Amino acid sequence: QQQVKQSPQSLIVQKGGIPIINCAYENTAFDYFPWYQQFPGKGPALLIAIRPDVSEKKEGRFTISFNKSAKQFSLHIMDSQPGDSATYFCAASTRGGSEKLVFGKGTKLTVNP
Amino acid sequence: NAGVTQTPKFQVLKTGQSMTLQCAQDMNHEYMSWYRQDPGMGLRLIHYSVGAGITDQGEVPNGYNVSRSTTEDFPLRLLSAAPSQTSVYFCASSGRGFGNQPQHFGDGTRLSIL
């Protein structure tokens, strides 16, 4: 049973484009929604995270939009750069359950120069 | 700060062999976790620990064993390796605090079972 569904599997954009990655979840007990960025040969690194009490959070060029009623959240990357080419994972956990993240299957993003 | 250190980085085993994947963190984090990453599957939780002496099972615990005798170390043991355990294994740690604390990941151990 996949608790966090992520789409698309892969995404190719031109430099300056705005890639959007979407995730949906089933468990209404989820209370924390982080996004991780992973480069080849490296471990995932936290990019940005959101709690369901806000509908949007922005950090630099990265924005999370959150729709609690639809149980969906998405990552937008503004003015994307070739250095943003990586695999992105959405995840979810219950309150205080950071050690038990449930991950989406990942989106491989390629930003062409 | 080294953060989360995993050893070895690469390992090849034969079916039936046992081995221990090491994980150490120097951030004095209470929580530690093991995940496996397979192509197209994301990361799946194997075992986790909320403190020394306390461990619990995650989504895919079969064939793996853990213990946590110190805050710093959280080794993962493969009891009798099987080809289905070929994967990249990641260890992560996070601190205890109000709400959710970010998990910090190591760079992984790439394990092949022949």
Backbone of each chain as ProteinMPNN parsed JSONL, in Angstrom:
{"seq_chain_A": "QQQVKQSPQSLIVQKGGIPIINCAYENTAFDYFPWYQQFPGKGPALLIAIRPDVSEKKEGRFTISFNKSAKQFSLHIMDSQPGDSATYFCAASTRGGSEKLVFGKGTKLTVNP", "coords_chain_A": {"N_chain_A": [[0.852, -1.191, 0.0], [0.772, 2.028, -1.053], [1.517, 4.865, 0.566], [2.178, 7.484, 0.051], [1.874, 9.102, -2.894], [3.663, 9.971, -5.737], [4.237, 12.161, -8.46], [5.436, 13.622, -11.572], [7.255, 10.63, -12.698], [9.584, 11.281, -14.021], [11.06, 14.306, -15.275], [11.657, 16.832, -17.566], [13.006, 19.958, -18.135], [13.619, 23.236, -19.509], [16.304, 25.49, -18.793], [15.457, 28.018, -16.514], [12.795, 27.413, -16.557], [9.778, 26.275, -14.785], [9.597, 23.684, -12.973], [7.185, 21.387, -11.699], [6.34, 19.27, -9.112], [4.261, 16.748, -7.931], [2.501, 15.47, -5.082], [0.476, 13.109, -3.309], [-1.412, 12.055, -0.488], [-2.702, 9.551, 1.792], [-3.085, 9.053, 4.52], [-4.579, 10.651, 7.12], [-3.418, 11.29, 9.486], [-0.914, 12.158, 9.018], [1.402, 14.771, 9.497], [3.498, 16.267, 8.829], [5.459, 17.329, 6.208], [8.051, 16.854, 4.343], [10.41, 17.753, 1.742], [12.93, 16.154, -0.11], [16.14, 16.354, -1.632], [18.174, 14.654, -3.878], [21.354, 13.92, -5.038], [23.281, 12.074, -7.488], [24.915, 9.268, -6.074], [24.889, 10.263, -3.519], [23.405, 10.836, -0.243], [19.93, 11.549, 0.529], [18.994, 14.979, 0.982], [17.532, 17.362, 3.109], [15.291, 19.658, 1.737], [13.116, 21.473, 1.92], [10.32, 21.946, 4.11], [6.912, 21.443, 5.224], [4.108, 22.164, 7.337], [0.679, 21.175, 7.885], [-0.814, 23.382, 8.65], [-0.334, 25.621, 7.182], [-0.667, 27.012, 3.877], [1.216, 27.5, 1.99], [4.737, 27.557, 1.529], [7.804, 29.184, 1.225], [11.161, 29.0, 0.224], [13.825, 30.552, -0.819], [14.274, 29.722, -4.158], [12.519, 27.659, -4.073], [9.282, 26.384, -3.537], [6.642, 25.177, -1.564], [3.392, 24.091, -2.063], [0.349, 23.524, -0.384], [-2.517, 21.562, -0.03], [-4.832, 20.87, 2.096], [-7.455, 19.816, 2.207], [-7.666, 18.376, -0.142], [-5.678, 16.608, 0.258], [-3.125, 16.882, -0.857], [0.114, 17.922, -1.997], [2.665, 20.027, -3.346], [5.766, 20.672, -5.078], [7.404, 23.487, -6.274], [9.82, 24.765, -8.46], [11.326, 27.665, -8.944], [12.679, 29.564, -11.674], [14.479, 27.53, -12.712], [17.652, 25.819, -12.654], [20.526, 24.263, -14.266], [22.009, 23.044, -12.224], [20.058, 22.21, -10.494], [19.296, 19.778, -11.311], [18.448, 16.65, -10.324], [17.262, 14.009, -8.145], [14.095, 14.171, -6.703], [12.329, 13.779, -3.709], [9.214, 13.485, -2.175], [7.859, 13.332, 1.134], [6.325, 12.067, 4.154], [5.215, 12.265, 7.543], [3.928, 11.409, 10.786], [3.022, 13.595, 13.553], [5.865, 14.406, 15.398], [7.085, 12.153, 14.508], [9.524, 11.954, 13.088], [11.462, 10.04, 12.658], [10.316, 8.116, 11.19], [9.779, 8.367, 8.358], [7.676, 8.351, 5.489], [8.147, 7.768, 2.172], [7.637, 9.167, -1.129], [7.933, 7.815, -4.488], [9.802, 9.176, -5.931], [11.102, 11.719, -8.17], [12.829, 12.206, -11.074], [14.545, 14.932, -12.025], [15.566, 16.804, -14.78], [17.316, 19.562, -15.831], [17.794, 21.315, -18.604], [20.457, 23.167, -20.183]], "CA_chain_A": [[0.0, 0.0, 0.0], [1.62, 3.2, -1.18], [0.862, 5.9, 1.351], [2.468, 8.773, -0.572], [1.998, 8.912, -4.339], [4.409, 11.088, -6.312], [4.263, 12.216, -9.927], [5.723, 12.499, -12.468], [8.474, 9.869, -12.404], [10.699, 12.056, -14.545], [10.648, 15.633, -15.741], [12.725, 17.558, -18.251], [12.644, 21.354, -18.394], [14.707, 24.11, -19.932], [16.777, 26.462, -17.794], [14.509, 29.112, -16.319], [11.44, 26.88, -16.444], [9.261, 26.054, -13.43], [9.108, 22.311, -12.801], [6.24, 21.154, -10.606], [6.252, 17.862, -8.717], [3.056, 16.607, -7.129], [2.36, 14.324, -4.189], [-0.819, 12.937, -2.659], [-1.302, 11.126, 0.625], [-3.971, 8.977, 2.269], [-3.197, 9.009, 5.977], [-4.88, 11.982, 7.659], [-2.591, 11.524, 10.669], [0.342, 12.797, 8.605], [1.403, 16.133, 10.019], [4.785, 16.881, 8.488], [5.656, 16.98, 4.799], [9.33, 17.386, 3.845], [10.92, 17.406, 0.42], [14.352, 15.868, -0.104], [16.85, 16.426, -2.907], [19.255, 13.67, -3.877], [22.268, 13.874, -6.179], [23.826, 10.707, -7.667], [25.974, 8.853, -5.163], [24.765, 10.953, -2.237], [22.172, 10.622, 0.477], [18.951, 12.643, 0.404], [19.2, 16.142, 1.846], [16.295, 18.116, 3.278], [15.211, 20.871, 0.917], [12.097, 22.347, 2.493], [9.261, 21.142, 4.732], [5.713, 22.216, 5.541], [3.092, 21.599, 8.204], [-0.618, 21.394, 7.234], [-1.509, 24.586, 9.088], [-0.079, 26.684, 6.21], [-0.969, 26.56, 2.518], [2.368, 27.704, 1.126], [5.986, 27.925, 2.181], [8.791, 29.519, 0.209], [12.542, 29.167, 0.659], [14.597, 30.829, -2.018], [13.554, 29.413, -5.398], [11.69, 26.483, -3.84], [8.008, 26.665, -2.898], [5.696, 24.077, -1.36], [1.969, 24.421, -1.953], [-0.296, 22.447, 0.366], [-3.976, 21.572, -0.067], [-5.185, 19.896, 3.12], [-8.722, 19.153, 1.909], [-7.423, 17.415, -1.225], [-4.571, 15.751, 0.692], [-2.106, 16.977, -1.896], [1.095, 18.987, -1.861], [3.513, 20.07, -4.532], [7.009, 21.44, -5.04], [7.668, 24.301, -7.454], [11.178, 25.311, -8.481], [11.32, 28.86, -9.786], [13.925, 29.878, -12.387], [15.299, 26.33, -12.517], [19.032, 25.85, -13.145], [21.075, 22.914, -14.477], [22.434, 22.501, -10.928], [18.899, 21.65, -9.797], [19.082, 18.422, -11.828], [18.582, 15.735, -9.184], [16.019, 13.293, -7.858], [13.367, 14.814, -5.609], [11.397, 12.906, -3.012], [8.337, 13.998, -1.135], [7.738, 12.392, 2.246], [5.344, 12.455, 5.159], [5.258, 11.538, 8.812], [3.024, 11.907, 11.811], [3.642, 14.567, 14.449], [6.901, 13.824, 16.246], [7.535, 10.875, 13.941], [10.56, 12.218, 12.083], [12.29, 8.857, 12.408], [9.52, 7.157, 10.431], [9.293, 9.009, 7.145], [7.134, 7.56, 4.366], [8.599, 8.49, 0.988], [7.161, 8.908, -2.471], [8.889, 7.025, -5.27], [10.843, 10.031, -6.475], [11.009, 12.329, -9.502], [14.135, 12.587, -11.598], [14.449, 16.201, -12.739], [16.675, 17.238, -15.618], [17.189, 20.933, -16.302], [18.725, 21.509, -19.721], [20.981, 24.548, -20.255]], "C_chain_A": [[0.89, 1.244, 0.0], [0.926, 4.355, -0.499], [1.082, 7.294, 0.786], [2.726, 8.522, -2.058], [2.61, 10.158, -4.955], [4.382, 10.996, -7.832], [4.818, 13.562, -10.382], [6.962, 11.743, -12.023], [9.699, 10.621, -12.877], [10.171, 13.319, -15.201], [11.856, 16.301, -16.377], [12.235, 18.964, -18.554], [13.87, 22.097, -18.911], [15.084, 25.034, -18.786], [15.81, 27.64, -17.729], [13.072, 28.663, -16.207], [11.051, 26.639, -14.998], [8.741, 24.626, -13.332], [8.207, 22.208, -11.586], [6.145, 19.658, -10.362], [5.105, 17.739, -7.72], [3.08, 15.362, -6.255], [0.967, 14.31, -3.563], [-0.664, 11.889, -1.554], [-2.687, 10.68, 1.076], [-4.174, 9.173, 3.763], [-3.41, 10.413, 6.556], [-4.118, 12.281, 8.948], [-1.233, 12.13, 10.308], [0.287, 14.282, 8.952], [2.651, 16.9, 9.609], [5.145, 16.383, 7.104], [6.953, 17.616, 4.294], [9.585, 16.982, 2.399], [12.429, 17.222, 0.536], [14.889, 15.923, -1.531], [18.009, 15.448, -2.839], [20.044, 13.743, -5.165], [22.865, 12.473, -6.278], [24.975, 10.428, -6.708], [25.922, 9.483, -3.785], [23.477, 10.549, -1.54], [21.211, 11.777, 0.252], [19.273, 13.758, 1.387], [17.906, 16.935, 1.906], [16.356, 19.425, 2.503], [14.298, 21.899, 1.59], [11.014, 21.455, 3.075], [8.093, 22.039, 5.104], [4.842, 21.443, 6.511], [1.732, 21.936, 7.603], [-1.36, 22.643, 7.696], [-1.206, 25.797, 8.201], [-0.307, 26.131, 4.808], [0.219, 26.733, 1.576], [3.578, 28.067, 1.965], [7.038, 28.106, 1.107], [10.165, 29.635, 0.851], [13.4, 29.327, -0.587], [13.766, 30.553, -3.262], [12.579, 28.244, -5.249], [10.436, 26.85, -3.047], [7.218, 25.374, -2.755], [4.304, 24.676, -1.309], [1.266, 23.235, -1.314], [-1.804, 22.618, 0.329], [-4.471, 20.478, 0.878], [-6.456, 19.127, 2.764], [-8.557, 18.1, 0.811], [-6.349, 16.405, -0.857], [-3.501, 15.695, -0.396], [-1.121, 18.088, -1.558], [2.061, 18.906, -3.038], [4.729, 20.958, -4.303], [7.15, 22.18, -6.365], [9.096, 24.825, -7.347], [11.194, 26.465, -9.47], [12.688, 29.03, -10.451], [14.914, 28.706, -12.278], [16.641, 26.444, -13.247], [19.532, 24.423, -13.38], [21.54, 22.246, -13.18], [21.303, 21.934, -10.101], [18.604, 20.228, -10.273], [19.427, 17.416, -10.733], [17.299, 14.912, -9.108], [15.386, 13.914, -6.623], [12.358, 13.83, -5.028], [10.508, 13.735, -2.104], [8.225, 12.923, -0.055], [6.69, 12.92, 3.211], [5.6, 11.662, 6.433], [4.216, 12.128, 9.739], [3.77, 12.899, 12.707], [4.653, 13.873, 15.356], [7.456, 12.528, 15.706], [8.605, 11.024, 12.883], [11.359, 10.979, 11.721], [11.571, 7.833, 11.546], [8.919, 7.821, 9.197], [8.762, 7.982, 6.153], [7.416, 8.363, 3.112], [7.745, 8.178, -0.234], [8.257, 8.208, -3.26], [9.948, 7.866, -5.965], [10.551, 10.544, -7.875], [12.406, 12.735, -9.932], [13.969, 13.823, -12.473], [15.726, 16.468, -13.523], [16.389, 18.65, -16.104], [18.247, 21.144, -17.372], [19.179, 22.956, -19.833], [20.397, 25.352, -21.409]], "O_chain_A": [[1.657, 1.475, 0.934], [-0.142, 4.785, -0.936], [0.269, 8.191, 1.01], [3.669, 7.823, -2.43], [2.135, 11.27, -4.724], [4.487, 9.916, -8.412], [4.691, 14.55, -9.659], [7.644, 12.155, -11.085], [10.737, 10.605, -12.216], [9.016, 13.399, -15.62], [12.942, 16.329, -15.798], [11.176, 19.144, -19.156], [15.004, 21.64, -18.766], [14.265, 25.319, -17.912], [15.4, 28.184, -18.755], [12.21, 29.444, -15.805], [11.873, 26.776, -14.092], [7.56, 24.384, -13.584], [8.438, 22.862, -10.568], [5.902, 18.878, -11.283], [4.995, 18.53, -6.783], [3.616, 14.326, -6.648], [0.365, 15.356, -3.321], [0.125, 10.952, -1.682], [-3.696, 11.325, 0.792], [-5.288, 9.425, 4.221], [-2.518, 11.259, 6.486], [-4.167, 13.405, 9.448], [-0.49, 12.563, 11.188], [-0.719, 14.956, 8.735], [2.836, 18.052, 10.002], [5.142, 15.18, 6.843], [6.959, 18.772, 3.869], [9.04, 15.993, 1.907], [13.119, 18.01, 1.183], [14.198, 15.59, -2.494], [18.744, 15.418, -1.852], [19.482, 13.642, -6.255], [22.95, 11.761, -5.277], [25.886, 11.241, -6.55], [26.815, 9.261, -2.967], [22.571, 9.992, -2.16], [21.621, 12.859, -0.167], [19.765, 13.508, 2.488], [17.256, 17.157, 0.883], [17.319, 20.187, 2.593], [14.683, 23.051, 1.795], [10.805, 20.338, 2.602], [8.257, 23.246, 5.28], [4.837, 20.212, 6.509], [1.635, 22.914, 6.862], [-2.438, 22.937, 7.179], [-1.748, 26.879, 8.427], [-0.159, 24.932, 4.574], [0.227, 26.171, 0.481], [3.477, 28.778, 2.964], [7.156, 27.291, 0.193], [10.324, 30.28, 1.888], [13.664, 28.366, -1.309], [12.669, 31.093, -3.406], [11.891, 27.885, -6.204], [10.509, 27.533, -2.025], [7.129, 24.578, -3.69], [4.063, 25.652, -0.598], [1.542, 22.083, -1.65], [-2.316, 23.698, 0.623], [-4.523, 19.305, 0.507], [-6.532, 17.92, 2.991], [-9.222, 17.064, 0.828], [-6.131, 15.442, -1.592], [-3.041, 14.625, -0.795], [-1.479, 19.073, -0.912], [2.243, 17.849, -3.642], [4.725, 21.859, -3.464], [7.032, 21.588, -7.438], [9.527, 25.272, -6.284], [11.09, 26.266, -10.681], [13.719, 28.687, -9.872], [16.041, 28.874, -11.811], [16.749, 27.071, -14.301], [19.027, 23.48, -12.771], [21.473, 21.023, -13.053], [21.546, 21.249, -9.108], [17.754, 19.547, -9.699], [20.569, 17.348, -10.278], [16.376, 15.097, -9.901], [16.06, 14.153, -5.621], [11.636, 13.146, -5.754], [10.99, 14.584, -1.354], [8.469, 11.744, -0.314], [6.231, 14.057, 3.102], [6.125, 10.549, 6.405], [3.692, 13.216, 9.498], [4.992, 13.024, 12.628], [4.337, 12.874, 16.002], [8.233, 11.862, 16.391], [8.6, 10.301, 11.886], [11.877, 10.873, 10.609], [12.142, 6.798, 11.205], [7.701, 7.834, 9.017], [9.32, 6.896, 5.998], [6.979, 9.508, 2.992], [7.201, 7.082, -0.367], [9.371, 8.029, -2.769], [10.896, 7.321, -6.53], [9.853, 9.902, -8.66], [13.082, 13.505, -9.25], [13.334, 13.772, -13.527], [16.83, 16.369, -12.986], [15.351, 18.907, -16.713], [19.445, 21.152, -17.086], [18.39, 23.875, -19.606], [20.745, 26.519, -21.588]]}, "seq_chain_B": "NAGVTQTPKFQVLKTGQSMTLQCAQDMNHEYMSWYRQDPGMGLRLIHYSVGAGITDQGEVPNGYNVSRSTTEDFPLRLLSAAPSQTSVYFCASSGRGFGNQPQHFGDGTRLSIL", "coords_chain_B": {"N_chain_B": [[32.091, 18.915, 11.633], [31.171, 15.551, 11.143], [28.663, 14.485, 10.725], [26.415, 12.101, 9.618], [27.838, 9.015, 9.317], [28.5, 6.355, 7.196], [29.588, 3.031, 6.845], [30.603, -0.001, 5.169], [31.208, 1.807, 2.044], [30.723, 0.425, -0.284], [29.83, -2.949, -0.973], [30.125, -6.388, -1.733], [28.434, -9.391, -1.515], [28.025, -12.924, -1.018], [25.209, -15.063, -1.516], [23.627, -16.023, 1.471], [25.681, -15.273, 3.166], [26.568, -13.311, 6.057], [26.485, -9.946, 7.292], [27.435, -6.752, 8.71], [26.23, -3.52, 8.494], [27.561, -0.415, 9.138], [26.7, 2.479, 11.063], [27.18, 5.717, 12.168], [26.693, 8.644, 14.132], [27.453, 12.038, 14.924], [26.046, 14.037, 16.13], [24.644, 13.935, 18.419], [22.064, 12.941, 18.265], [18.822, 11.706, 19.106], [17.111, 10.062, 17.604], [17.348, 7.478, 15.207], [17.483, 5.887, 11.992], [17.045, 3.291, 9.541], [16.966, 2.969, 6.048], [16.082, 1.47, 2.915], [16.891, 1.851, -0.517], [15.541, 1.327, -3.575], [15.484, 1.043, -7.163], [13.009, 3.106, -8.583], [11.387, 2.817, -6.361], [11.543, 4.555, -4.27], [12.43, 5.442, -0.885], [12.411, 3.075, 1.682], [11.438, 2.283, 4.97], [13.332, 0.386, 7.22], [14.205, -0.366, 9.92], [13.966, 1.423, 13.035], [15.049, 3.682, 15.654], [14.409, 5.184, 18.774], [16.053, 5.902, 20.763], [18.872, 4.965, 22.835], [18.927, 1.512, 23.355], [16.331, 1.132, 22.518], [14.434, -0.061, 19.933], [12.576, -0.489, 16.861], [10.378, -1.962, 14.386], [10.206, -1.165, 10.899], [8.724, -0.624, 7.708], [9.771, -2.678, 6.051], [11.147, -4.999, 7.514], [12.009, -7.671, 7.473], [14.602, -10.085, 7.52], [16.551, -8.484, 8.47], [18.403, -7.135, 11.238], [18.661, -5.1, 14.156], [20.361, -3.145, 16.655], [20.793, -0.929, 19.428], [23.092, 0.246, 21.26], [24.459, 2.487, 22.03], [24.098, 6.101, 21.91], [25.318, 7.097, 19.64], [25.738, 5.087, 17.677], [24.281, 2.849, 15.278], [23.994, -0.015, 14.128], [23.22, -2.11, 11.289], [22.239, -5.363, 10.691], [22.584, -7.982, 8.38], [21.24, -11.066, 8.306], [21.283, -13.496, 6.839], [22.261, -13.202, 3.822], [20.331, -12.378, 0.923], [19.607, -12.351, -2.627], [17.497, -10.537, -3.047], [18.005, -8.55, -1.278], [19.808, -6.889, -2.369], [20.641, -3.603, -2.746], [20.599, -0.031, -2.078], [21.575, 1.226, 0.955], [20.522, 3.456, 3.41], [21.329, 5.352, 6.254], [19.904, 7.38, 8.768], [19.557, 10.25, 10.928], [17.937, 12.106, 13.538], [17.125, 14.889, 15.665], [15.654, 15.183, 18.972], [12.889, 17.147, 19.597], [10.63, 19.994, 19.747], [7.836, 19.277, 17.826], [8.461, 18.09, 14.488], [11.712, 17.091, 13.661], [14.327, 17.649, 11.288], [15.52, 14.928, 9.276], [18.804, 13.73, 8.952], [20.815, 12.413, 6.485], [23.15, 9.771, 5.783], [25.665, 8.966, 3.264], [25.19, 6.51, 2.183], [25.319, 2.894, 1.738], [26.259, 0.768, -0.75], [25.068, -2.232, -1.687], [25.585, -5.411, -2.985], [24.245, -8.567, -3.639], [25.222, -11.682, -4.539]], "CA_chain_B": [[31.156, 17.844, 11.971], [31.046, 14.553, 10.105], [27.249, 14.209, 10.479], [26.104, 10.671, 9.634], [28.874, 8.293, 8.585], [28.156, 4.961, 6.917], [30.653, 2.18, 6.298], [31.422, 0.457, 4.056], [30.475, 2.486, 0.969], [30.355, -0.615, -1.248], [30.071, -4.304, -0.498], [29.556, -7.489, -2.493], [28.306, -10.579, -0.687], [27.415, -14.109, -1.612], [23.972, -15.498, -0.861], [23.823, -16.778, 2.7], [26.642, -14.64, 4.052], [26.029, -12.282, 6.943], [27.368, -8.796, 7.455], [26.901, -5.624, 9.464], [26.424, -2.178, 7.962], [27.783, 0.473, 10.269], [26.208, 3.852, 10.99], [27.534, 6.508, 13.336], [26.397, 10.073, 14.018], [28.143, 12.821, 15.949], [25.195, 15.186, 16.406], [23.927, 13.631, 19.652], [20.647, 12.764, 17.922], [18.126, 10.587, 19.756], [16.427, 9.19, 16.658], [18.099, 6.977, 14.073], [16.651, 5.041, 11.122], [17.633, 2.661, 8.357], [16.106, 2.864, 4.878], [16.673, 0.923, 1.696], [16.434, 2.539, -1.723], [15.557, 0.498, -4.775], [15.057, 1.831, -8.331], [11.572, 3.28, -8.756], [10.634, 2.479, -5.138], [11.75, 5.518, -3.198], [13.112, 4.901, 0.291], [11.501, 2.342, 2.55], [11.973, 2.183, 6.317], [13.622, -0.981, 7.642], [14.108, -0.329, 11.376], [14.292, 2.719, 13.588], [15.317, 3.7, 17.094], [14.132, 6.48, 19.396], [17.031, 6.116, 21.817], [19.688, 3.794, 23.159], [18.186, 0.398, 23.92], [14.951, 1.091, 22.008], [14.337, -0.188, 18.484], [11.277, -0.964, 16.387], [10.372, -2.341, 12.98], [9.577, -0.296, 9.931], [7.893, -1.233, 6.672], [10.39, -3.871, 5.445], [12.164, -5.431, 8.475], [12.396, -9.079, 7.394], [15.955, -10.372, 7.077], [17.452, -7.498, 9.059], [18.39, -7.035, 12.686], [19.335, -3.899, 14.641], [20.48, -2.921, 18.093], [21.293, 0.43, 19.687], [23.688, 0.236, 22.588], [24.909, 3.842, 22.328], [23.396, 7.133, 21.139], [26.021, 7.411, 18.406], [25.835, 4.007, 16.698], [23.056, 2.095, 14.981], [24.359, -0.964, 13.077], [22.189, -2.939, 10.642], [22.791, -6.686, 10.411], [21.917, -8.909, 7.478], [21.45, -12.34, 8.967], [21.634, -14.468, 5.791], [21.999, -12.332, 2.667], [19.592, -12.902, -0.225], [19.68, -11.407, -3.758], [16.473, -9.493, -2.916], [18.523, -7.498, -0.403], [20.639, -5.986, -3.157], [20.007, -2.302, -2.616], [21.412, 1.007, -1.447], [21.073, 1.383, 2.307], [20.793, 4.758, 3.995], [21.093, 5.585, 7.661], [19.53, 8.77, 9.017], [19.363, 10.596, 12.33], [17.271, 13.385, 13.796], [17.117, 15.209, 17.077], [14.372, 15.264, 19.661], [12.541, 18.539, 19.828], [9.216, 20.295, 19.525], [7.434, 18.982, 16.461], [9.328, 17.195, 13.725], [13.055, 17.556, 13.386], [14.77, 17.111, 10.0], [16.415, 13.783, 9.266], [20.07, 13.895, 8.245], [21.166, 11.124, 5.898], [24.487, 9.442, 5.331], [25.79, 8.831, 1.807], [24.726, 5.206, 1.753], [26.135, 1.702, 1.471], [25.741, 0.072, -1.938], [25.252, -3.642, -1.378], [25.188, -6.381, -4.019], [24.226, -9.957, -3.183], [25.317, -12.551, -5.713]], "C_chain_B": [[31.039, 16.853, 10.832], [29.581, 14.289, 9.776], [26.974, 12.731, 10.662], [27.112, 9.959, 8.743], [28.485, 6.834, 8.436], [29.37, 4.237, 6.353], [30.159, 0.746, 6.203], [30.591, 1.227, 3.035], [29.974, 1.48, -0.064], [30.642, -1.978, -0.627], [29.407, -5.299, -1.444], [29.566, -8.72, -1.6], [27.799, -11.747, -1.525], [26.155, -14.462, -0.827], [24.302, -16.347, 0.358], [24.834, -16.173, 3.655], [25.931, -13.62, 4.946], [27.005, -11.112, 6.978], [26.656, -7.704, 8.243], [27.248, -4.333, 8.749], [26.516, -1.226, 9.153], [27.215, 1.864, 9.999], [26.57, 4.556, 12.286], [27.188, 7.969, 13.079], [27.017, 10.814, 15.196], [27.354, 14.067, 16.332], [24.376, 14.998, 17.68], [22.412, 13.504, 19.419], [20.062, 11.547, 18.614], [17.628, 9.568, 18.732], [17.362, 8.772, 15.537], [17.246, 5.971, 13.309], [17.502, 4.422, 10.032], [16.573, 2.567, 7.269], [16.852, 2.084, 3.791], [16.059, 1.633, 0.504], [16.622, 1.633, -2.918], [15.023, 1.32, -5.939], [13.53, 1.886, -8.441], [10.736, 3.034, -7.523], [10.743, 3.54, -4.056], [12.564, 4.893, -2.07], [12.075, 4.235, 1.186], [12.185, 2.073, 3.885], [12.143, 0.73, 6.726], [13.424, -1.105, 9.157], [14.41, 1.098, 11.831], [14.475, 2.615, 15.098], [15.046, 5.107, 17.633], [15.061, 6.759, 20.561], [17.795, 4.838, 22.085], [18.831, 2.738, 23.85], [16.774, 0.231, 23.407], [14.962, 1.026, 20.486], [12.949, -0.7, 18.113], [11.356, -1.203, 14.888], [9.693, -1.284, 12.134], [8.755, -1.107, 8.943], [8.442, -2.562, 6.157], [11.477, -4.456, 6.346], [12.711, -6.847, 8.279], [13.792, -9.265, 6.824], [16.995, -9.445, 7.662], [17.292, -7.472, 10.582], [19.116, -5.751, 13.093], [19.449, -3.957, 16.152], [21.012, -1.508, 18.273], [21.802, 0.471, 21.133], [24.202, 1.613, 22.996], [24.076, 4.839, 21.521], [24.0, 7.288, 19.749], [25.868, 6.361, 17.306], [24.536, 3.239, 16.528], [23.364, 1.125, 13.837], [23.161, -1.763, 12.569], [22.835, -4.262, 10.248], [21.925, -7.436, 9.414], [22.251, -10.305, 7.98], [21.91, -13.419, 7.995], [21.26, -13.808, 4.467], [21.282, -13.074, 1.536], [19.677, -11.894, -1.368], [18.651, -10.277, -3.667], [16.916, -8.353, -2.003], [19.563, -6.623, -1.098], [19.955, -4.631, -3.224], [21.046, -1.277, -2.182], [20.77, 1.296, -0.09], [21.502, 2.74, 2.869], [20.443, 4.763, 5.478], [20.777, 7.064, 7.84], [19.387, 9.005, 10.517], [18.647, 11.93, 12.43], [17.218, 13.596, 15.299], [15.721, 15.169, 17.665], [14.082, 16.734, 19.904], [11.075, 18.755, 19.612], [8.871, 20.052, 18.067], [8.427, 18.039, 15.79], [10.667, 17.847, 13.444], [13.537, 16.93, 12.081], [15.674, 15.898, 10.177], [17.63, 14.099, 8.416], [20.519, 12.522, 7.77], [22.664, 10.999, 5.663], [24.495, 9.278, 3.815], [25.554, 7.416, 1.309], [25.792, 4.132, 1.665], [25.481, 0.971, 0.31], [26.099, -1.393, -1.813], [24.735, -4.504, -2.517], [25.297, -7.778, -3.449], [24.201, -10.861, -4.408], [24.738, -13.932, -5.426]], "O_chain_B": [[30.833, 17.245, 9.684], [29.276, 13.904, 8.647], [27.256, 12.164, 11.717], [27.226, 10.264, 7.556], [28.179, 6.157, 9.417], [30.084, 4.76, 5.497], [29.382, 0.304, 7.05], [29.368, 1.284, 3.165], [28.911, 1.673, -0.653], [31.584, -2.133, 0.15], [28.283, -5.09, -1.899], [30.588, -9.05, -0.999], [27.223, -11.565, -2.598], [26.055, -14.193, 0.37], [25.129, -17.257, 0.301], [24.85, -16.519, 4.837], [24.843, -13.14, 4.628], [28.199, -11.274, 6.725], [25.438, -7.733, 8.417], [28.411, -4.078, 8.435], [25.669, -1.232, 10.046], [27.243, 2.36, 8.873], [26.299, 4.049, 13.374], [27.36, 8.475, 11.97], [27.097, 10.294, 16.309], [27.931, 15.046, 16.805], [23.508, 15.816, 17.986], [21.601, 13.901, 20.256], [20.7, 10.498, 18.706], [17.709, 8.361, 18.959], [18.083, 9.599, 14.978], [16.4, 5.29, 13.888], [18.543, 4.958, 9.651], [15.442, 2.149, 7.516], [18.082, 2.049, 3.759], [14.876, 1.974, 0.502], [17.74, 1.223, -3.23], [14.194, 2.207, -5.735], [12.852, 0.86, -8.4], [9.507, 3.036, -7.6], [10.09, 3.426, -3.019], [13.298, 3.928, -2.283], [10.994, 4.778, 1.412], [13.353, 1.687, 3.933], [11.215, -0.069, 6.599], [12.571, -1.865, 9.614], [15.028, 1.877, 11.106], [14.116, 1.62, 15.727], [15.417, 6.099, 17.006], [14.882, 7.746, 21.275], [17.416, 3.763, 21.623], [18.106, 3.03, 24.802], [16.078, -0.704, 23.804], [15.442, 1.947, 19.824], [12.24, -1.27, 18.942], [12.263, -0.722, 14.208], [8.758, -0.609, 12.563], [8.17, -2.134, 9.287], [7.672, -3.474, 5.857], [12.648, -4.413, 5.968], [13.749, -7.195, 8.842], [14.136, -8.692, 5.791], [18.186, -9.592, 7.39], [16.222, -7.743, 11.128], [20.084, -5.357, 12.442], [18.743, -4.703, 16.829], [21.62, -0.953, 17.358], [21.047, 0.698, 22.079], [24.366, 1.88, 24.187], [23.421, 4.456, 20.552], [23.286, 7.576, 18.788], [25.868, 6.706, 16.124], [23.795, 3.008, 17.483], [23.028, 1.412, 12.688], [22.222, -2.051, 13.311], [23.854, -4.282, 9.557], [20.706, -7.524, 9.565], [23.422, -10.676, 8.065], [22.832, -14.176, 8.3], [20.106, -13.845, 4.042], [21.582, -14.23, 1.236], [19.805, -10.697, -1.114], [18.903, -9.176, -4.156], [16.271, -7.305, -1.961], [20.132, -5.721, -0.482], [18.826, -4.52, -3.702], [22.209, -1.605, -1.949], [19.574, 1.574, -0.003], [22.673, 3.118, 2.812], [19.404, 4.25, 5.893], [21.33, 7.906, 7.133], [19.128, 8.074, 11.28], [18.733, 12.771, 11.535], [17.258, 12.655, 16.091], [14.729, 15.125, 16.938], [14.948, 17.476, 20.367], [10.34, 17.81, 19.325], [9.542, 20.567, 17.172], [9.139, 17.289, 16.456], [10.74, 19.008, 13.041], [13.188, 15.786, 11.791], [16.487, 15.841, 11.1], [17.523, 14.652, 7.321], [20.594, 11.579, 8.558], [23.352, 11.981, 5.384], [23.464, 9.432, 3.161], [25.708, 7.153, 0.117], [26.985, 4.408, 1.537], [24.308, 0.602, 0.37], [27.273, -1.762, -1.83], [23.596, -4.352, -2.961], [26.31, -8.138, -2.85], [23.27, -10.81, -5.213], [24.735, -14.795, -6.304]]}, "name": "protein", "num_of_chains": 2, "seq": "QQQVKQSPQSLIVQKGGIPIINCAYENTAFDYFPWYQQFPGKGPALLIAIRPDVSEKKEGRFTISFNKSAKQFSLHIMDSQPGDSATYFCAASTRGGSEKLVFGKGTKLTVNPNAGVTQTPKFQVLKTGQSMTLQCAQDMNHEYMSWYRQDPGMGLRLIHYSVGAGITDQGEVPNGYNVSRSTTEDFPLRLLSAAPSQTSVYFCASSGRGFGNQPQHFGDGTRLSIL"}
